[in-house]
Structures are given as C-alpha cells and as structure tokens.
C-alpha cells in the first residue's frame, strides 16, 4: 500500500474544529471575535494553541516582543527551520479566520507530519506573531517588524494604547500565559517562511479559484493632514468671509481623488478618519484633521502619486495653514520566486484551481521576506469580507490551503 502523502494526512475536520474552539475566546454577539493584542483574551488564545501543540510533543518558545513559536524537530539539529504562521490577535469586531487561519493551518501541517511519523531534515515551526492587527497598539505587524529588525524592541515596548498602557507593561502577563515557553532570540535565522491567509478580498471567490499564489504585497503610504481656519457663527458670517477648514479639507480630498483615478482599479485610496473642530452644528470649523491610506503594487506609481499629495493640499488651502505629515511608508514587496514556485507546483500537483494575486493588505510575511525567502498562500473568504464579525470561509477551502502549505513545508524541509 503506498505511503500516505502529507496532503492526505491534513484533516479538514480537525482544522475546522480548532477554528471553532479558538473563536470562543473573545467571542462577540454577532459571531466574530474581539481578541486584541496583549489582552487577557489574547493570553487565553495563546495558551489554548500552546496546549494543542504540547500534546503533540512540539516545543514552545517566545521572544522578547512576545512572538510565540512552536517546533517539530528535524533530523539535523543544526539546520535552520522552515517556518510558517500568522497571528491570533484580532480587530475589536474581527472575524474568526483573519490571521488565525495561518496559525492553525501551521499547526495542522505539523500534526499531519506527526501523524505520518515523517522525518524531515530541517525543523518545522509555526509562529503566532504578536500584534499584527495594530488595533490596540500601533503600528500593525509589530512583532514581525521587531523580529526582522525593521523596528527596535525598545521603541515598540514604549508604545502606548488609548489608556496610556505601554506594550512593555502589558506584555509580561501575555507571556506568562505560556509558562513553559523557552526564551527565543529575536531575529534567529530561518531557512524559509510561508504564510497562509484568507484573501480578505473578493478576487478568488469571483474567479472561482481555490488558491491564490501570492506574488507580492502592494506598497503603502499613510498621511495625516491638518487644515486650520477660523471659527465663526454659521448664521451670520458670509460665505466669502469664512476661513472654513472643512471646506478646504474637502477640496483637498476631491483634488487628490482626481489624481488617484485609475481605469485599471489598481489604486487604493482611502480617507479613513476625519476630525472636525469644534464639531458644533452652528459653528464654522476652525480645524480639520484627516488621514489618507494610499496603496499600489508599483513603486513608481506609489512614489509619484504619493509625492503629489502635499502640493495639492497647499494649493487647495486657500492661503490658510495646512500641515501634511507622512506617518507610514512601506515599499511594495516581491516574494521569493523559488518559494512562490514551490507553492505553484504543490497547488498544481494537488489539482486545485489557482490564480496569481498581489496582496492588498499588509502581512507579517512582508517583514519575513526581508530576512529569508518567503511567500504566501491565499484561500477565498465569503464576499471578500474581513475585519468584520461576519467574516467567513469554508472548511473545504481552509483545508485545501493547509494541504498546499503542508506540501511546501515538507519539500523545503527536506531540501
């Protein structure tokens, strides 16, 4: 009888039940999850995943920023590990699959290898990165950015939440939730990194494809714009005499929207926050603060359009003070061609439908790609909905992605 393959050993029922059980921690009334980073719920979720891993004999380690690693040993103790993973922290009204899927698919892949008693040359690991979402503490992808050296540990430990609690103050309780985890060095080298994730968009579902071969992540530039004017009485001040900060801000947004027009629908431009002062219905606004989130996969376009924002704001300010501050800048990421090729070949071998795709969202794989060959695997989510309590995916699609992940992990671990 032929030996069972690693893909055949992936159990759809076990993977789905892990999602169901983990979603109970931080469950919301509408069926979603609120398990923000470094909260008691985050600690409980990490403890549950750890309990599943420890039952299978996988060892656990945690680094100084709270990234949690699980290892299945290889035959060569000196070989660098092949690592996969994602995160289990969520948005305040998050779903059951964003991030969580990548962690649990990693666990399933290691369990499938254990079920078959497979011996790999390299160790296999999966990781739960700390604070990918950035909902309680900013910036997002905090744990992986510190691990890769893109952000410093000291700077991130000093970050505060809305209540003034620092990461450094909140972290010890979360680490204490996994007391048997050994210390792990930040930046410890890896042979390769893979991340499975729901797409968080509608392209796979619309194209009726099961697997997204993720070739890269689009770049991102964030801006905060502050526009000043003068408060005035709404009933008595003539329009021509007003220094209306909101009108100026809206003119800026409209002009920027015009340069972002794109027949290919590749540009992503969002004004996600607007604060108006004094925020009174009968007072002309004297100050407006708004944000821009601009993304594109082409560095030249990202640079050109992003660099034009400040000049447009100055031109539309009508002589009033305006401040444009760039708060975040990440260039596009191109994943390692060899690892992407492994993903493509495994998907083809398993006879799963697929398409190439560039990620619109940021992921921890972006920072791992800076320090080791990396790639991602996408599976569909219903109507492309994510960061929402009704986020959904099918057991069949989750298992299909986990089978591709497992196949690639084993191939890389035996190279």
N, C-alpha and C positions, 0 to 999 in steps of 0.2 A: 504494500500500500504506500503511495507516495507521501512524503512528509508534508504536513500542513504548512501553508505559507503564513507569513506574519499577517498579511491582509486577511486571510481566512480566520485567523485567531482573534481579530478585533470583534468584540461583542457589542452589537448595537444596543441590546437591552441594558447591559451594564453601563455603557456610556450615557444612555438616556437617564437611567435611574440616578447616576451621580449628579446630573444637572438638576433633577427634581429635588434631590436631598439638599444640595448646596443652596438652591434657591429659597429654601425655608429659612435660611439665616438672613435676616434683613428683609423678609417678605413684606410687600406693600399690599394694600387692599385691592388694587387693580391687577394683581398678578405679576408685578415687577419686583425689583429688588432695590433696597437702599442700603448699600454696604460700602460706605465711603472709606477712604484710606485712613488707617490708624484709628478707627473707631472700635468699640467693643465687638461690633458685628464682624468687622474685618478680622479681628483676632480669632473669633469663633470659626469663621470660614477657613482660615489658615490652619487652625487646629484640626478641623474635620478632614481637610485634604491630607494633612500630615498623618492622621490616623489610618487613612486608606493606604497610604504609601508604606507606612511602617509595618502594617500587617503583611505586606508582600516582601518585606526584608530590604526595602530601599532605604538608604541612609539619607539624613536630612542635614542641611547646613544653611546658615543665614549670615549675610554680610552686614557691614556697619550701617547701611541705609535701609536694611530690612528686606532685601530681596531673598526669597526663600527657594532653595534648591533641593531637588530630590535625585538620587543617583542609584542606578543599577550598574554594578561593577562590570568591567570588561576583563579580558584575559591578560591584557598588558597594563600593569599598574602605572606605567609612566606615560601612557598615551593620553593625549588631550581628549576631553569629552566631546561628543556630539550632543548639542543642547537644543531643546525646543521649549515652548512655553508662551505665556501671555500674562494676564493679570486677573485677579478676582475682585478688585475694588470696582465700584460702580458709581454711576451718577446718582443724585438724590432720588430721581424717578427713573432708574435704569431698568434694563431688561435682564433676562436670565442667561443670555448667551454671549454678549459682548465681553471679550476677554476670557471669561470663564471657560468658554469652549476650548480655547487654545491650551489652557492648563489641564483640563480634563481629557482632552484628546492626547496630550502628552502622557498623562497617567495611563490611559487605555493602551497606548502603544507599548509602554514599558510592561504593563500587565500581560499583554499579548505575548511579548517576548518571554516573560517568565512562565506563562502557561505552556509554551513550547520548549522551555528549557534551552533557549537559544544562547549560544555563547558568541559574544561579539568581541572583537579585538579592542575597540575603544569603549570606555564607559558611555552609557546613555543617561542623559539628565533631562528633567523638565523643571521649569522655574516659574514661580509666581512673582512677577515684578511688583515692586512697591509703588503705589500711587501713579498708575498710568493715566487715570482719568483727569486728575488735576481739579476735581470738583471742590474738595475741602482745602487742599494746599496747591498753590500754583508755583512752578509750571507743571504741566502734564508730563508724562513719561519721565518722572523724576528718578525712579530707581534705576532704570536702564541708562539714563544720562549720566548719573554719578558712576555707575559701574564702568561705563566706557570712557570716562574722563571728560565728557563734554561739559559737565557741571561739577563743582567741587563739593565734597562732603560737607565742609563747614558752612558754605553758603546755603545749602539746602536744609541743613539742620536748623538754621536760623529763620527759615521761612515760617510765617505765622498764618493761622486761619482767621476767620472772621471774628472769633472771640479772643484773639491775641495769644492763643496756644501755639507754641512752636513745634515743628517737626521733632526736634530734639527732646521736647517734653513728652510728646505723645508716643514716640517710638518704643521706649522700653516696655510698656505694657503689651504692645503688639508682639514684640519679640518674645516676651515671657509666655505668650500663649503656646509656643512650641519649645518647651524647656529642654528637650533632648537634641535640639539642632546644634550642630558643632559650628564654630566660627569659620567663615569663609572669607578669603581675601578679595577685596574689591579688584576688579579687573583681571581676575585669574583667567588665563587664556583658554580659548575654546577652539576646537577643530572646525566647527560649523554651527550655524544657528538657523532654526526653522520656526516659523510661527503660523499656526492655523487660526483662522478667524472667520466669523461671519462677514459677509461683504460690507454690510451697513449701507448698501445702496441697491438699486433695482436692476442692475445690468444683467447679472447672471440669471435671475428669475425671468426677466423679459426675454432673454435669448434662449431660455430653457436649457441652460448648461448647469452641470453639477459642480464643476471645479473651475475656479479661477486661477490661472497661472499668473501670479503677481510678479510683474517685471520691475516694478519700482513704486515709489511713493512720490506724489507731487510735492513741490516746494510750497512754502507758506510764508507770508509776511503779514504781521499784525501791526496796526496803528491805533493810537489814541489821539483824537483831535479835540482841542478845547477852543471854543469860539466865545469871545467876550462882546458884550454890548452894554446897554444901559436899561435899567428898569424904568418903566413908565406906565401911566394909567391907560388901560385898554380902551376906556370910553372917551377920553379927552385928547389923546395925543394923535395928531395927524400921521397918516402912514408915511408921508415923505420926511417927517421929522424923527422917526423912530430909528433907534440903533438896536434892531431886533436880532438877537443872537440866534434864535431858532430859524428865522427866515434865511439868514446867512448859511447856517448849517445845512438846511435843506437844499439850497442852491449848490453847495459843495457836493453833497451826496448825488444830486442829479447829474452834475457835470462828470463826476467820477464814474457814475453808472454808464454814461455815454461812452467813455473810452474803454470800458470793460465789455462793450457789446461784442459778441462773438458768435458768428454763424455756426461754428462747429460745436458750440455749447461745451467748450473745454474750460473756459474761465470759471472760477468760483469766487464770487464777490458777495460779502455779507456785512451788513451793518447790524450787529447783534445786540448792541447796548446803546441807549441814549438816555442821558440825564439832563433834565431841564430845570433851571433855577430862575426864580424862586418857586416854580411849579405851582403857580396860582392862576386860576382861570381868568382873572381880570387884570393881570399884570404882564406887560411886555417882557419876555425873557431877557435876562442880562447875562446869562452864561449857559452854554450847552456843551456837554461832553459826549462824544460818540466814538464808537470803535469800528474798525474795519478789519475783516478777516479776508485776505486775498490769497488764492492758491492757483498754481498752474504747474504742469509737469515739465515745462520747457524753461530752463534757467534764463534764457534771453528775454522771453516774454515776461517772466516774473520780475526781472530786473527793470526792463523798460517801463512797464505799466506802473510798477510799484514806485519807481523813482519820479513819476509824474504827479503823484498824489499831493505832495507838499506844494508844488507850484500852483496846482488847481485851487487848493484851499486858499492860498494867498490871493489869487486872482478874484475869487468869489467872496472874499471877506469884506469888500466894500470899504476898505480903509480901516476896519476895526481889527483889534488884536486877535490873532489866531496862532495856536501852537500845535505843531504836528510832531508827534513822538512815535518812532518805530519801537515797539515793545518786544517783538519776536521776529526772528528771521531764520528760516531753515531752507537750505537749497534742496532741490529735487534729489531723490535717491534712486540709483540704478542698482538693482540686486545682482549678485554674482551670477554670471552666465552659466557656470558649471553647475551650481546648485539649482538654478532655475531649470536647467536641462534635466537634472535628476527628477524634479517634480513633474516635468512634462512627460518623461519616459515612464514613470510609475503610473501616471494617470492613463496614459495610452495602454500600458500593459494590463491595467485593471478594466479596460474598455469603458471608461467613464467619459461622458461628454465634457468638453473643456473650451475655454477661450482665454486669451491673454488679456490682462487687465492691469491698469495702474491704480494703486490705492489713492482714494481721495482723502482718507483720514490718516492721521499720524499714528504710528505704532512703535512699540519698543524695538522691532526689527530694524527701524531706521538707525538707531544707535549701535545695535549689534553689527550692522553692516560696515560700520567704521572700524571695527576691531577684528572681524572674522568673516569669511564667506557666509552670506545669509540669503534667505528667500522667504516667501510667504505662500500660503495656500488659502484660498477663499472658498467658502461654500455659500449658497444663497440664504437670504433671510426674507421672510414674507413681506412683500411690497417694499422691500428695501428699508423698512422702518427699524431704527436703532436709537439709542439714548431715549427710550420710551418704554413704559411699562408693558405695552402690548407687543414688544419685540418678540419675534417667533422664528423658529426654524424646525425642520422636520427631523425625526430620528434617522431617517434614511440618508439625508444629506450630511448630517453630522458624522455618521458612521463612514460614509464614503470618503470624506475629507480625512478622517482619522486613519483609514486604510492607506491612503496616499502618504500621509505623514509617516506611518509605521514603516512602509516600504522604503522610503527615502532615508529614514533614520538608520535602518539596518544596512542599507547599501553604503552609506557614509561611514558607519561604524566599523565596517569590515574592509574599507579601502586600505 
